[in-house]
Amino acid sequence: MRVLAWVFTVLLLVALAVVGALALWQPEVQLALPGLPALPVWIWVGGALLYGALLVFIWLPALHLRAQAERRALMREKARLEEELKSLRAELPEEVPRIPDRNLEGLEGV
């Protein structure tokens, strides 16, 4: 997650540099989209950048919350299975096979 944050930060800074360069060096270049007024290109690029950033800031917390909920569900399942295993071990003690030709009475202190 830390790497993703750094990558996003670098991409954001690069995109901001492109918007700033467009605003400084080419402020008169305009782009008209059907049904919308002609606006400078740097406003369109900045708007697209802002839209993408808003989507990321909405998507990442949602992804994190979903991952946390799934982790909690898995931990509950693990605890349930461990409790079931503990009760089964209490009900069914593990049998130690006896080898008929061996005497184990002298090994208690070992």
N, C-alpha and C positions, 0 to 999 in steps of 0.2 A: 504494500500500500504506500510505503514511503517513496519507493521508486516511481510509482504512478503519480504521486503528488509532484515530484521534481520534474518529471516529463511534462506534465500539464503546465507547470509554472514556466518552463523554458518555452514551450509552444505558445503560451499566452504572451510572454515577452516578445517573441519573434513576431507574432501577429500584431501586437501593439506597435512595434517598430515599423512594420509595413504600413499600418494605418497612418502613423505619424509621418512617414516618408511621403506617402501619397498626399497628405494634407499640406505638407511643406512644398514639395517640388511640382506637384500637378494639381493644384487646387481648382483649376478651371475645367478639368475633365469631368463630364457629367454622364450619368447613365439614367435612361428612362425605361421603366418597365411598363408593360401594358396596364393601363388603369391607374398608374401612380405617377406623380410628378417627377420631373427630372431633378435628380439630386446629385451632389458630388459623389464620386466613386468612394472616397474615404468614408463617407457616411454609410453607404451600403455595406462596405467591408466591415466597418466597426459594428454595425447592427447585426451582421451575420456572426461576428465574433461574440458579441454579447448574447445572442440567442443560443449559440453553442455552449457558452459558459453557464448560462442558466440551466440548460438541459443537463449538463454534467453535474452541477451542484444539486440538482434534484435527483438525478439517477444514482450518484454515488452513496448518499445517505440511505436511499431506499435499498440498494444492494447490501449495504452494511447491516441494516436492520433485518433483512431477510436472512442473511448469513448468521446473525446472532440468534434468531429464532430457531433456525435449523440446528445450530450447535446446542441450544438448550434442549431441544427435542431429543437429540442424540445422547446427551448426557443423562436425561431421564430414562431413556431406553437402556443405557449402560447400567445405571443404578438398579433398574428393575431386574435386568438379567443377572447382575451380581448377587442381588438378594435371592433370586430363584436358585442360583447355583449354591449359595450358602445353605439354603433350606434343604436342597437335595443332598448336599454333603452330610448334613446332620441326620437325615433320614437313612441314607445308605452309606454306612461306613466302608471305607476302602479295605478290601480284604488283602492281606499279605499272604502270598503263597508260601506254603511250608514245603521244604524239601526234606523228604523222609530220611535221608542218610546224613543229615547235618544236625548237630546239637547246638542250639542257640542259647542255652541257659547260662553259659559263662560269659556272654557278651553284653550283659545289662550295663555294666560300668564303662563300657568303651564308648 
